[in-house]
Amino acid sequence: MAELAPEIAHHAALDARMVKVARSIRLLELASWPVSLQAPFLDSWNAGRPRLPVVDYPKLDFTEARRELDAVSAAADPQHPLGIYLIESARSWSTAAALLEVLGTTQVRSHSEALFGRPDEALPGNGPSTREAARHFIALANELDRELLAPSEQVAVSATSLQLQLQAALDSFFNARLIEVVIDPGMIAKAAAGATRIRLRAGAAFSDYDRHQLLHHEAFVHSLTALNGREQPVLASMSLASPRTTATQEGLATFAEQITGSIDIERMKRVSLRIEAIAMALDGADFIQVFRYFLDAGQNETESFSSAQRVFRGVPLTGGSAFTKDTVYLRGLIGVHTFFRWALREQKLKLCRQLFAGKMTLGDVRRLQPLADAGVIAPPRWLPEWVARANGLAGMLAFSLFANRIRLDQVSAEAPDFDV
């Protein structure tokens, strides 16, 4: 790239300072529980005397980091697209640092809500609340008969088998070993993705849908955007999972599942159950009550513990607080879906591809587009097939735009009345 203009170079230097600080603010890693807490709790549960887990969080001090983030924010130009990006990013990292400093206390709740929102917030477009949408999907999933699943969809796959399948698919996609799939015995979650590594929980059983979801959600969104972010010449921070990009990242990843046919109603139910559980915890339910809620919803004990700990990461287990990250999935999905439809209508589908150039919000993509056109923001090096094939994406979105004009409440409930 040619020598950077002074305002670009100024913000690139600020971004480098922010990245240096942000790498130590590992929000999910530091707030999550060790797997060693699971067995004692389940033993106490099965003995009929359930005891709340005792979580020992680290004592952290990010005073210097927050001071540096404040300095980055103050030095950025609030009238420049790069300045807006840096100000919002630095403030997000600062809030995450403040949350980590009060792990285990009720103060985590307000920081979490500032980063991820609440279940009672309206969805984009002044729609129903996130919790209302979650209840809709839970009710719909409960009405559908799981016996309708094909036999192949009910066969469990071991972590070792899935590791081999995913590794082969990723090596073929990148034509190189850029992402390594490993089995991790220390995980509570079934899977997690970074830029160059996808971890699977040892001993976990995975469905055929899980395989497709991990490929399209974790690898071809979370890992791929991190890898593309590393290619950025000015904004190195676009390779990092900033808290402010979580809603767009999870919405894009869930949208990827949807458009590739990799999502099933049970997956929507799992996401929705977490949202309802967060609302329950905020309303006063404790860890044991939330664990029981997941059990009653059909999850086994191991998965119920994993789901409940997601709700209580970093907060007291006695109720009234929650780690609200999982509220972003439905809100992000609706936001991304709406953005893609808007891009088609405005003939700006290139923005959908640019969304993969790194980890950004939907607002970032639009604000930074002039810089992308000028080559300051690099285009994505890798794209999932469903995005790269613009005609197929346009076809799906065109149908979605038209179908959303049809109001189901004005369509006859009598199926024979439809001409097919």
Residue pairs with C-beta under 8 A, 6 or more apart in sequence:
1 233
1 375
4 12
4 234
4 376
7 77
7 80
7 82
8 82
8 234
8 376
10 75
10 77
11 76
11 77
11 80
11 82
11 83
11 86
11 234
12 234
12 235
14 72
14 75
14 76
14 86
15 82
15 86
15 234
15 235
15 236
15 237
16 236
17 68
17 71
17 72
18 68
18 69
18 72
18 86
18 89
18 90
18 93
18 237
19 236
19 237
19 240
21 65
21 68
21 69
21 72
21 93
22 69
22 93
22 237
22 240
22 242
23 240
24 62
24 65
25 62
25 65
25 93
25 96
25 97
25 100
27 96
27 99
27 100
27 243
28 313
28 325
30 57
30 58
30 60
30 100
30 103
31 57
31 99
31 100
31 103
31 313
31 314
31 323
32 188
32 189
32 309
32 313
33 53
33 55
33 188
33 309
33 313
34 186
35 185
35 186
35 187
35 188
37 53
37 54
37 55
37 309
38 188
38 302
38 305
38 306
40 51
40 53
41 50
41 51
41 53
41 305
42 301
42 302
42 305
44 50
44 51
45 291
45 301
46 301
50 288
50 291
52 286
52 287
52 288
52 317
52 318
53 287
53 317
55 104
55 317
57 103
57 104
57 314
58 103
60 100
60 101
60 103
61 101
62 97
62 98
62 100
62 101
65 93
65 94
65 97
66 94
66 97
66 98
69 90
69 91
69 93
69 94
69 97
70 90
70 94
72 86
72 90
73 86
73 87
73 90
73 91
73 94
76 82
76 83
76 84
76 86
76 87
76 90
77 83
78 84
78 87
81 367
81 368
81 370
81 371
82 234
82 235
82 368
82 371
84 367
85 235
85 364
85 367
85 368
88 244
88 361
89 237
89 242
89 244
91 244
92 115
92 242
92 243
92 244
93 242
93 243
95 111
95 114
95 115
95 243
96 111
96 115
96 243
98 111
99 108
99 111
99 112
99 115
99 314
100 314
102 108
102 111
103 314
104 314
104 315
104 316
105 315
105 316
106 315
106 316
106 320
106 321
108 314
108 315
108 321
108 323
109 282
109 315
109 320
109 321
109 322
109 324
112 314
112 315
112 322
112 323
112 324
112 325
113 324
115 243
115 244
115 246
115 324
115 325
116 243
116 246
116 247
116 324
116 325
116 327
116 328
117 130
117 247
117 324
117 327
117 328
117 331
118 130
118 282
118 324
118 327
119 129
119 130
119 131
119 134
119 275
119 276
119 278
119 279
119 282
119 324
119 327
120 129
120 130
120 131
120 279
121 129
121 130
121 327
121 331
122 128
122 129
122 130
123 129
123 130
123 133
123 330
123 331
123 334
124 331
124 334
124 335
124 338
125 334
125 338
127 133
127 334
128 136
130 275
130 327
130 330
130 331
131 275
131 276
131 279
133 272
133 330
133 334
134 271
134 272
134 273
134 275
134 276
134 330
135 272
135 276
136 272
137 265
137 268
137 269
137 271
137 272
137 330
138 269
138 272
138 273
138 276
138 297
140 265
140 268
141 265
141 266
141 268
141 269
141 272
142 269
144 265
146 266
152 208
153 207
153 208
153 209
153 264
154 207
155 207
155 208
156 205
156 206
156 207
157 165
157 205
157 206
157 207
157 208
157 210
157 211
158 205
158 206
159 183
159 200
159 201
159 202
159 203
159 204
159 205
159 206
160 183
162 200
162 206
162 210
162 211
162 214
163 181
163 182
163 183
163 200
165 211
166 181
166 198
166 211
166 214
166 215
166 219
167 180
167 181
169 215
169 219
170 178
170 179
170 181
170 198
170 215
170 219
171 177
173 220
173 382
174 382
178 196
178 227
179 195
179 196
179 197
179 198
179 219
179 223
179 227
180 196
180 197
180 198
181 197
181 198
181 200
182 197
182 198
182 199
182 200
183 199
183 200
183 201
183 202
184 199
184 200
184 201
184 202
185 201
185 202
185 203
187 199
187 200
187 201
187 202
188 201
188 305
188 306
188 309
189 201
189 306
189 310
190 200
190 201
190 204
190 206
190 210
190 303
190 306
191 198
191 199
191 200
191 201
191 204
191 210
191 214
191 218
192 198
192 199
192 218
193 199
193 214
193 218
193 219
193 222
193 223
194 222
194 223
194 226
195 223
195 226
195 227
195 229
195 230
195 239
196 223
196 227
198 214
198 218
198 219
198 223
200 206
206 214
209 262
209 263
209 264
209 266
209 267
212 257
212 260
212 261
212 262
213 257
213 262
213 263
213 267
215 262
216 253
216 256
216 257
216 260
216 262
216 384
217 253
217 254
217 256
217 257
217 262
218 253
220 256
220 384
221 249
221 252
221 253
221 256
221 356
221 384
222 241
222 249
222 253
224 356
224 380
224 382
224 383
224 384
225 238
225 249
225 252
225 356
225 357
225 358
225 359
225 380
226 239
226 240
226 241
226 358
226 359
227 239
227 381
227 382
228 238
228 239
228 356
228 357
228 358
228 378
228 380
228 381
228 382
229 235
229 236
229 237
229 238
229 239
229 240
229 357
229 358
229 359
230 236
230 239
231 378
231 381
232 238
232 239
232 357
232 358
232 377
232 378
233 376
233 378
234 376
234 377
235 358
235 377
238 357
238 358
238 359
238 360
239 358
239 359
240 359
241 249
241 359
242 359
244 361
245 359
245 360
245 361
245 364
246 325
246 328
246 332
247 328
247 331
247 332
247 335
247 361
248 332
248 335
248 336
248 355
248 360
248 361
248 362
249 332
249 359
250 328
250 329
250 332
250 333
251 328
251 329
251 331
251 332
251 333
251 334
251 335
251 336
251 337
252 332
252 336
252 355
254 263
254 271
254 329
254 332
254 333
254 336
255 333
255 336
255 337
255 340
256 262
256 384
256 386
257 263
257 267
258 333
258 337
259 386
259 393
259 396
260 386
269 297
270 299
270 307
271 326
271 329
271 330
272 330
273 293
273 294
273 297
273 299
273 307
274 307
274 310
274 311
274 326
274 329
275 326
275 327
275 329
275 330
276 293
277 285
277 290
277 293
277 294
277 307
277 308
277 311
278 311
278 322
278 323
278 324
278 326
278 327
280 289
280 290
280 293
281 290
281 311
281 312
281 315
281 319
281 320
281 321
281 322
282 320
282 321
282 322
282 324
283 319
284 319
284 320
285 293
285 319
286 317
286 318
286 319
287 308
287 312
287 317
287 318
289 319
290 308
290 311
290 312
291 304
291 305
291 308
292 304
294 303
294 304
294 307
294 308
295 301
295 304
299 307
310 323
310 325
310 326
311 322
311 323
311 326
312 322
312 323
313 323
313 325
314 323
315 321
315 322
315 323
335 362
336 362
337 400
339 351
339 352
339 362
340 352
340 393
340 397
341 397
341 400
341 401
341 404
342 348
343 349
343 351
343 352
343 397
344 394
344 397
344 398
344 401
345 401
349 390
349 393
349 394
351 365
351 366
351 369
352 387
352 393
353 379
353 380
353 383
353 387
353 388
353 390
354 365
354 369
354 372
354 377
354 379
354 380
355 362
355 365
356 380
356 382
356 383
356 384
356 387
357 372
357 377
357 378
357 379
357 380
358 380
360 368
368 377
371 377
372 378
372 379
386 392
386 393
387 393
412 418
